[in-house]
């Protein structure tokens, strides 16, 4: 009987140790290029920002990392890996990605259906940033109306939350630049530490 209790205790201890042990889950690096839809010219200075979430336990998804980069003079970017620390069985999800530069329609494209999104961004599949081995070419058009600018801005703002303001300073800066351009107020943490 003692051996059976000891075996049960050892099994439970090992299982608990395994579940509680920290494990680093990673996703990325993503590479690509951002170009103008009409001319195909590279867009320099666009921010490529991503937010990763992880599900450590069933129905307990949480934000675990956010990274950003900016396109170079050739429009190219390398979005660094996202990493999340959790137990070995947790699942890191593919990132939510925003590509944004004031004066352009962003990624993901506007539209309530795949057809409308492809009308804004030909070649859009909805599967971008799912495969680290792929080189993504993202084509950004120009907004024609104030509504398009505001919707594009709201997509970009969707990554900016309390947990990500300090990790996505370039995105925050460009969003506030566009807010100013179209006469809206700035977003982000105030000096007192709260959000505006």
C-alpha positions as CSV (number, residue, x, y, z in Angstrom):
1,X,0.0,0.0,0.0
2,X,2.8,2.4,0.8
3,X,4.4,1.8,-2.6
4,X,1.2,2.6,-4.3
5,X,0.8,5.9,-2.3
6,X,4.4,6.8,-3.0
7,X,3.9,6.1,-6.7
8,X,0.7,8.2,-6.7
9,X,2.5,11.0,-4.9
10,X,5.5,10.9,-7.2
11,X,3.2,11.0,-10.3
12,X,1.2,13.9,-8.9
13,X,4.3,15.8,-8.0
14,X,5.9,15.2,-11.4
15,X,2.6,16.3,-13.1
16,X,2.4,19.4,-11.0
17,X,6.0,20.3,-11.6
18,X,5.5,19.8,-15.4
19,X,2.4,22.0,-15.4
20,X,3.9,24.8,-13.3
21,X,7.3,24.8,-15.1
22,X,7.8,27.9,-17.2
23,X,8.2,27.4,-20.9
24,X,9.0,30.0,-23.6
25,X,6.6,29.9,-26.6
26,X,7.7,31.8,-29.7
27,X,6.2,32.8,-33.0
28,X,7.8,34.7,-35.9
29,X,10.1,36.3,-37.4
30,X,8.1,37.7,-40.2
31,X,9.6,39.4,-43.3
32,X,8.1,41.4,-46.1
33,X,7.8,44.6,-48.0
34,X,5.2,47.4,-48.0
35,X,4.5,49.1,-51.3
36,X,2.1,51.7,-52.8
37,X,-0.9,50.0,-54.4
38,X,-1.0,52.2,-57.5
39,X,2.7,52.6,-58.3
40,X,4.4,49.6,-56.6
41,X,6.9,52.0,-55.0
42,X,8.3,51.1,-51.6
43,X,6.7,52.9,-48.6
44,X,9.4,53.9,-46.1
45,X,8.5,54.6,-42.5
46,X,5.4,52.5,-42.2
47,X,5.1,50.7,-38.8
48,X,4.5,47.0,-38.8
49,X,3.1,46.1,-35.3
50,X,2.0,42.8,-33.8
51,X,0.3,41.6,-30.7
52,X,0.4,38.0,-29.6
53,X,-2.0,36.2,-27.2
54,X,-1.7,32.9,-25.4
55,X,-4.2,30.5,-23.9
56,X,-2.6,29.1,-20.8
57,X,-5.8,27.4,-19.8
58,X,-9.1,26.8,-21.6
59,X,-11.0,30.2,-22.1
60,X,-8.2,32.3,-20.5
61,X,-6.7,34.0,-23.4
62,X,-4.3,36.9,-22.5
63,X,-2.0,39.3,-24.2
64,X,1.6,38.1,-23.8
65,X,3.8,40.2,-26.2
66,X,3.8,43.0,-28.7
67,X,6.5,44.0,-31.1
68,X,7.0,46.5,-33.9
69,X,9.3,47.5,-36.6
70,X,9.4,50.2,-39.3
71,X,9.9,49.8,-43.0
72,X,13.3,50.8,-44.5
73,X,13.9,52.9,-47.7
74,X,13.1,49.8,-49.8
75,X,9.8,49.3,-47.9
76,X,11.2,46.1,-46.3
77,X,10.7,45.0,-42.7
78,X,11.6,42.2,-40.3
79,X,9.0,41.8,-37.5
80,X,10.8,40.3,-34.5
81,X,9.7,37.1,-32.9
82,X,7.0,37.3,-30.2
83,X,7.6,35.3,-27.1
84,X,5.3,34.2,-24.2
85,X,6.1,32.5,-21.0
86,X,3.7,29.9,-19.8
87,X,3.4,26.2,-19.0
88,X,4.5,23.7,-21.7
89,X,0.9,22.9,-22.9
90,X,-0.2,26.5,-23.5
91,X,-0.9,27.7,-27.0
92,X,0.5,30.9,-28.5
93,X,-1.7,32.3,-31.2
94,X,-0.6,33.8,-34.5
95,X,-0.3,37.6,-34.2
96,X,-2.8,40.3,-34.8
97,X,-0.8,42.6,-37.2
98,X,-1.4,46.2,-38.2
99,X,0.6,48.0,-40.8
100,X,0.1,51.8,-40.7
101,X,1.4,55.0,-42.0
102,X,-0.5,58.3,-42.0
103,X,-1.9,59.1,-45.5
104,X,-2.3,55.4,-46.5
105,X,-5.0,52.8,-46.0
106,X,-3.6,50.2,-43.6
107,X,-3.4,46.5,-43.1
108,X,-5.7,44.8,-42.5
109,X,-7.7,46.3,-45.2
110,X,-11.1,47.9,-44.7
111,X,-14.3,45.9,-45.5
112,X,-16.9,43.7,-43.9
113,X,-16.3,40.8,-46.3
114,X,-13.3,39.2,-48.0
115,X,-14.4,40.6,-51.4
116,X,-14.6,44.2,-50.0
117,X,-11.2,43.7,-48.3
118,X,-9.7,42.5,-51.6
119,X,-11.2,45.6,-53.4
120,X,-9.1,47.7,-51.0
121,X,-6.0,45.5,-51.2
122,X,-5.7,43.2,-54.2
123,X,-4.0,40.0,-53.2
124,X,-5.3,40.1,-49.6
125,X,-6.0,36.5,-48.4
126,X,-6.6,36.9,-44.7
127,X,-3.8,34.4,-44.1
128,X,-0.9,36.9,-44.0
129,X,1.4,36.6,-41.1
130,X,0.6,32.9,-40.6
131,X,3.8,31.4,-42.0
132,X,7.3,32.5,-40.8
133,X,8.9,31.2,-44.0
134,X,6.8,33.4,-46.4
135,X,7.8,36.8,-47.6
136,X,4.8,39.1,-47.5
137,X,4.2,41.9,-50.0
138,X,1.6,44.3,-48.6
139,X,0.1,46.9,-51.0
140,X,-1.3,50.0,-49.3
141,X,-3.7,52.3,-51.2
142,X,-4.6,55.9,-50.4
143,X,-7.8,56.9,-48.6
144,X,-10.4,58.8,-50.6
145,X,-12.6,60.0,-47.8
146,X,-12.3,61.1,-44.2
147,X,-14.3,58.0,-43.2
148,X,-11.7,55.8,-44.8
149,X,-9.0,57.6,-42.8
150,X,-10.9,57.2,-39.6
151,X,-11.6,53.5,-40.1
152,X,-7.9,52.9,-41.0
153,X,-7.0,54.8,-37.8
154,X,-9.4,52.7,-35.7
155,X,-7.8,49.5,-37.1
156,X,-4.4,50.7,-36.1
157,X,-5.6,51.8,-32.6
158,X,-7.0,48.3,-32.0
159,X,-3.5,47.0,-31.0
160,X,-3.0,49.9,-28.6
161,X,-4.2,48.8,-25.1
162,X,-2.9,49.4,-21.6
163,X,-0.6,46.3,-22.0
164,X,0.9,47.5,-25.3
165,X,1.4,51.2,-25.1
166,X,5.0,50.9,-23.9
167,X,5.8,48.1,-26.3
168,X,4.4,49.9,-29.4
169,X,5.7,53.5,-29.2
170,X,6.2,53.9,-33.0
171,X,2.6,52.8,-33.7
172,X,1.3,55.1,-30.9
173,X,3.3,58.1,-32.4
174,X,2.0,57.5,-35.9
175,X,-1.6,57.0,-34.7
176,X,-1.4,60.3,-32.8
177,X,0.1,62.0,-35.8
178,X,-2.8,60.9,-37.9
179,X,-5.3,61.9,-35.1
180,X,-3.8,65.4,-35.2
181,X,-3.9,65.5,-39.0
182,X,-7.7,64.8,-39.1
183,X,-8.5,66.9,-36.0
184,X,-9.0,64.2,-33.4
185,X,-7.5,64.0,-29.9
186,X,-4.4,62.0,-29.0
187,X,-4.6,58.6,-27.3
188,X,-2.3,56.9,-24.9
189,X,-1.3,57.0,-21.3
190,X,-1.3,60.4,-19.6
191,X,1.5,61.6,-17.3
192,X,-0.6,60.4,-14.3
193,X,-0.5,56.9,-15.7
194,X,-4.1,56.5,-17.0
195,X,-5.4,56.5,-20.5
196,X,-6.9,59.5,-22.2
